[in-house]
């Protein structure tokens, strides 16, 4: 946890982030110099006011998963939203992880009939279904993503635990 906080603090040159809190009213950010809270909402470019997860890429961009509106990327000035139309497996993002190769992994909720895992390498999206096409049998949500010391990715889901070895 501390490692992620330090990365966040170092990455944004205009706003030094100490705390990030997501909720139904948007995203709140406080700076270490003023202690004031700034709220980012759909009015600022955030995809949804219901933010479910946060991560940071190797370029210092902040990524925010939302309940049902995809994922928003913020570079400190501009917002860009990615949805299923751009390549996400689902617009309902529950969790995210940046792996040791710099890829971003997104776990989705099982709503609207779409679910699974998406990976973004900085230019392309790739989608994964751990149950490989058993669409009618399994409707699961990805609850959490973790990368172990060997580079394996672990996906905690509502239908069990999945390990993925990218090698």
C-alpha positions as CSV (number, residue, x, y, z in Angstrom):
1,X,0.0,0.0,0.0
2,X,2.7,2.5,0.9
3,X,4.5,1.8,-2.4
4,X,1.4,2.8,-4.3
5,X,0.9,6.0,-2.3
6,X,4.5,7.0,-3.0
7,X,4.1,6.3,-6.7
8,X,1.0,8.4,-6.8
9,X,2.7,11.3,-5.0
10,X,5.6,11.3,-7.3
11,X,3.7,11.0,-10.6
12,X,1.6,14.2,-10.8
13,X,3.7,17.3,-11.0
14,X,0.8,19.8,-10.5
15,X,-1.1,18.0,-7.8
16,X,0.6,16.0,-5.2
17,X,-1.9,13.4,-4.2
18,X,-2.0,12.1,-0.7
19,X,-5.4,10.5,-0.6
20,X,-7.9,9.3,-3.2
21,X,-11.4,8.4,-2.2
22,X,-14.0,7.2,-4.7
23,X,-17.8,7.1,-4.2
24,X,-21.2,8.0,-5.5
25,X,-20.4,11.7,-5.5
26,X,-17.2,11.3,-7.6
27,X,-13.5,11.2,-6.9
28,X,-11.9,13.3,-4.2
29,X,-8.2,14.3,-4.2
30,X,-6.3,16.1,-1.5
31,X,-3.0,17.8,-1.8
32,X,-0.2,17.7,0.7
33,X,0.4,21.4,0.5
34,X,-3.1,22.7,1.2
35,X,-5.0,19.8,2.7
36,X,-8.0,20.8,0.6
37,X,-10.2,18.3,-1.2
38,X,-10.9,18.5,-4.9
39,X,-13.8,16.5,-6.3
40,X,-13.7,15.1,-9.8
41,X,-17.0,14.0,-11.3
42,X,-18.6,13.3,-14.7
43,X,-18.6,17.1,-15.1
44,X,-14.8,17.1,-15.1
45,X,-14.5,14.1,-17.5
46,X,-14.6,11.1,-15.2
47,X,-16.7,8.3,-16.8
48,X,-18.9,7.8,-13.7
49,X,-19.3,9.2,-10.2
50,X,-19.1,5.6,-8.9
51,X,-15.4,4.8,-8.8
52,X,-14.5,1.2,-7.9
53,X,-10.7,1.0,-8.4
54,X,-7.5,3.0,-9.0
55,X,-4.1,2.3,-10.4
56,X,-1.2,4.2,-12.1
57,X,0.6,3.3,-15.3
58,X,4.3,3.6,-16.1
59,X,3.8,7.0,-17.7
60,X,2.3,8.4,-14.5
61,X,-1.3,8.4,-15.8
62,X,-4.0,7.6,-13.2
63,X,-6.7,5.0,-14.2
64,X,-10.1,4.8,-12.5
65,X,-12.4,1.9,-12.9
66,X,-16.1,2.7,-12.7
67,X,-19.2,0.7,-11.9
68,X,-20.7,0.6,-15.4
69,X,-19.1,3.2,-17.6
70,X,-15.6,1.8,-18.4
71,X,-12.3,3.1,-17.2
72,X,-11.1,6.7,-17.1
73,X,-7.4,7.7,-17.7
74,X,-6.3,11.0,-16.2
75,X,-2.9,12.6,-17.2
76,X,-3.1,15.4,-14.7
77,X,-5.0,17.7,-17.1
78,X,-7.1,15.6,-19.5
79,X,-9.5,12.7,-19.2
80,X,-10.0,9.8,-21.6
81,X,-12.6,7.1,-21.1
82,X,-12.2,3.6,-22.5
83,X,-15.3,1.3,-22.8
84,X,-16.3,-2.0,-24.4
85,X,-16.4,-0.2,-27.7
86,X,-12.6,0.5,-27.3
87,X,-11.8,-3.1,-26.4
88,X,-12.7,-3.6,-22.7
89,X,-14.5,-6.9,-22.0
90,X,-17.1,-5.0,-20.0
91,X,-17.8,-1.5,-18.9
92,X,-18.3,-2.6,-15.3
93,X,-14.8,-2.6,-13.8
94,X,-14.3,-3.9,-10.3
95,X,-10.5,-4.0,-10.0
96,X,-7.2,-3.2,-11.7
97,X,-3.5,-4.0,-11.5
98,X,-0.4,-2.9,-13.2
99,X,1.9,-5.9,-13.7
100,X,5.7,-5.9,-13.6
101,X,5.8,-5.6,-17.4
102,X,3.7,-2.4,-17.3
103,X,0.5,-4.0,-18.6
104,X,-2.8,-2.9,-17.0
105,X,-5.2,-5.7,-16.0
106,X,-8.9,-5.0,-15.5
107,X,-11.4,-7.3,-13.8
108,X,-15.1,-6.9,-14.5
109,X,-18.4,-7.4,-12.7
110,X,-20.8,-9.9,-14.2
111,X,-23.5,-7.5,-15.3
112,X,-25.2,-7.0,-18.7
113,X,-24.1,-10.5,-19.6
114,X,-20.5,-9.5,-20.2
115,X,-17.6,-10.4,-17.8
116,X,-14.0,-11.4,-17.8
117,X,-10.6,-9.9,-17.8
118,X,-9.0,-7.3,-20.0
119,X,-5.4,-6.4,-20.5
120,X,-4.1,-3.2,-22.0
121,X,-0.4,-3.0,-23.0
122,X,-0.5,0.7,-23.8
123,X,-1.7,0.4,-27.3
124,X,-3.9,-2.8,-27.6
125,X,-6.6,-4.5,-25.6
126,X,-6.8,-8.2,-25.1
127,X,-9.6,-10.0,-23.4
128,X,-9.5,-13.3,-21.4
129,X,-12.2,-15.7,-20.2
130,X,-10.7,-18.0,-17.6
131,X,-13.4,-20.6,-18.2
132,X,-12.7,-20.4,-22.0
133,X,-16.1,-20.0,-23.5
134,X,-18.4,-21.7,-21.1
135,X,-20.5,-18.6,-21.4
136,X,-23.9,-20.1,-20.6
137,X,-22.6,-21.9,-17.5
138,X,-20.6,-19.3,-15.6
139,X,-21.3,-15.7,-14.8
140,X,-18.6,-14.5,-12.5
141,X,-17.1,-11.3,-11.3
142,X,-13.4,-10.6,-10.9
143,X,-13.0,-9.3,-7.3
144,X,-9.3,-8.8,-7.0
145,X,-6.0,-9.2,-9.0
146,X,-2.6,-9.9,-7.6
147,X,0.8,-10.6,-9.1
148,X,3.2,-12.9,-7.2
149,X,7.0,-12.8,-7.1
150,X,7.2,-15.2,-10.1
151,X,5.0,-13.0,-12.3
152,X,1.9,-15.2,-12.0
153,X,-1.3,-13.3,-12.0
154,X,-4.0,-14.4,-9.5
155,X,-7.6,-13.5,-10.1
156,X,-10.1,-13.9,-7.2
157,X,-13.5,-14.4,-8.7
158,X,-17.0,-15.1,-7.6
159,X,-16.6,-18.6,-9.0
160,X,-13.2,-19.5,-7.7
161,X,-9.5,-18.6,-7.9
162,X,-7.6,-18.4,-11.2
163,X,-3.9,-18.3,-11.7
164,X,-2.5,-17.1,-15.1
165,X,1.1,-17.5,-16.1
166,X,1.8,-15.0,-18.9
167,X,5.0,-16.9,-20.0
